[in-house]
Amino acid sequence: MSEHEKDIDTETGVETTGHEWDGIKELNNPLPRWWLWSFYLCIVWGIWYVIAYPAWPMIKGATEGYLGYSTRANVAADITAFNDKNADLRAALAEVDLAELEANEDLNRFAIAGGAAVFRTNCSQCHGSGAAGAKGYPNLLDDDWLWGGTLEEIAYTINHGIRNETDLDARWSQMPAYGEILESDEIDNVVQHVISLSSTEFDAAKAEQGAVIFDEQCSACHGVEGKGERDLGAPNLADAIWLYGGDIETLTDSVKYARFGVMPAWGPRLSVSDVNAVAAYVHQLGGGE
Amino acid sequence: MNTTPPPKLFAAQEPIFPRRVTGFFRTFKWWIMAFTLGIYYLTPWIRWDRGPALPDQAVLIDLAHRRFYFFWIEIWPHEFYFVAGLLIMAGLGLFLFTSALGRVWCGYACPQTVWTDLFILVERWIEGDRNARVRLWKSKWDMKKWRLRLTKWAVWLLIAVATGGAWVFYFTDAPSLLRDLSAGIAHPVAYSTIAVLTATTFLFGGFMREQVCIYMCPWPRIQGAMMDNDTLTVAYREWRGEPRGKKRVEGAGDCIDCMACVNVCPMGIDIREGQQMECITCALCIDACDDVMERIGKPRGLIDYLALSDEPAERAGATPRPIWQHILRPRTIIYTTLWSLIGVGLIFALFIRADIDMTAEAVRNPTYITLSDGAVRNTYNLRLRNKHGEPREFALSITTEAGLVLTLEGRDSNLVVVPADTSSIQRVYVTAPAGDPAATTDVTPLRFWVEDVQNGERAHRDNIFNGKAR
């Protein structure tokens, strides 16, 4: 330990530490000693923390710490606790008769809230996060249904899918590609007739000829008035809603090549309660029947 | 050459033994202590009947259910601006008091000061006044010292436990929590909160005391910015007191150097050295000095509430200015005005808020859809709030210039029952029939109305309808 002269600053009367930089001296206003202790305490705490909690990064993962703390384990425990808490509701939802679901207010609320999550995870990729669909993917918000909009019909569609070869019970609609059957001017005429079903802007002469062809070729499935047939999944052509588009070009393609939209069966992938939940969610979006 | 070891960079805490003092300010501080501690310890036990569905605790911060109850006022999370307003008022209040009276908060009302005062009171009851405590401090650790010290610490600990305990009662029903706490079945968070607050109270009130104010608290450092030459602080009339001395000689000042002001100081400073960082303006030195001045037949006020601007005037022979001249200044008047305006605004907001309320959130994914008959429909989520203690039936309607029609998801009528003291979300549809101008107009304004069927109270929200723009 070096010894030095006691140096008192003349301006303040305070002793200096003896440190000097370019004539600037450092006053010694001593810190309280407990402050130093709290500094040491922090060091001790730090050492304890490194031992107790995950701290040192290793090549794979990190040290675990003797308390075994893990955020992943906590999340897993939270999820388990949440599932346990809702186990009764889930069981009830799996067994419920869908016709009576809406009468059970608590269960219905649980189904809709859970169904929203199931929808966002599994359905939004095609039907959109707001369920508004896209070209070729039905809008689930409107009142137009290919296969039916009751809770039971929606649940059936979700369970078995559409034009799904892995499931014998899947919804299956079949339309021939009329490009191989009709001449192209006949197709033009049919298209004009189809447009005339829901619009006032069409070629009357062509439509008149098209009506005859429609009656022969299309009315079996789409109905004489073009209002569709749900049992066959044949769309209503007389309403304001188009799945692929209502302009001449799109309609010509639809008649020529036919459309074969598909949907997987969710029954094998989701639990019964999840299917019922997402059916309840879709049913209350605005189009439910 | 005279050499000394290098200077110490850390200093031990200087023990302080404040002497008992009586006088106006001491009495005033006792009253403040009784008042503030009384509020703190007793408030959770006040009952307030709100009906069967709601808690009957007058002041309750119900974090679990997101409600704050204050006697007849109930605050929901979306009304947090009341709390923000109160905090702004508290801030402005501190500005006001600091610019007028310096560190008056520190000296009178700060919990650190109040609890330290209480702990010193206990200390004096058990160990005696200043001289006895100094002797005890210097004495060996014999039976008597252990007995006194342990007794004192035990009483401190009791106060500390009560302090930590009172805190948790603000957050849940106090009587049932007390039962659970004593039965050992309360939530661990309650116990750990009490443990932490007990430890801090015991440590800060018993041992850290002035160290908290000098080294830990940020508020004194900010206060300097709010004080000016007219701010009242505790000061020594040096021009009257000096030269000080015990001997009564010709030309001597009024200060007889009795050290009374130093002995009563809880911060351990000598006020005669002028304004100091440590001084919390508790005014106990004023009481001590006035007492001495009366006994030696001199006028009171050798140590007094003074402003820096008083010094030159009084040195020149002016009589002391009255206190109100220091306090009534443009700066304090502006602070008071702002403070009052916010207060009036809050009271006004409190009176005009409705017991039923609604917010309307348009579902913009997608903005509109077409129905099979060509009608255009928009969807909205209405949040309906019922602040009554019983379920209420709400009637929903819209007013609009166009032919828009309102329907409710899952309901046949436009009536919704909202349970007591809660809010619920109702999905609603607004439809423009095919051919209606709104169906083809980009944006049509509309107004949602909600009416309490029972008493006719109404609330509304404006929104827009998106049509199929051409």
Interface residues (C-beta under 8 A of the other chain):
Chain A: M1 S2 E3 H4 E5 K6 E15 T16 T17 G18 N28 P30 L31 P32 R33 W34 W35 L36 E102 G128 S129 G130 A132 N139 L141 D142 D143 D144 N236 D239 A240 I241 Q284 G286
Chain B: M1 N2 T3 T4 P5 P6 P7 K8 L9 F10 A11 A12 Q13 M208 Q211 Y215 V363 N365 P366 I369 T370 L371 S372 D373 G374 R377 T379 E409 G410 R427 Y429 A434
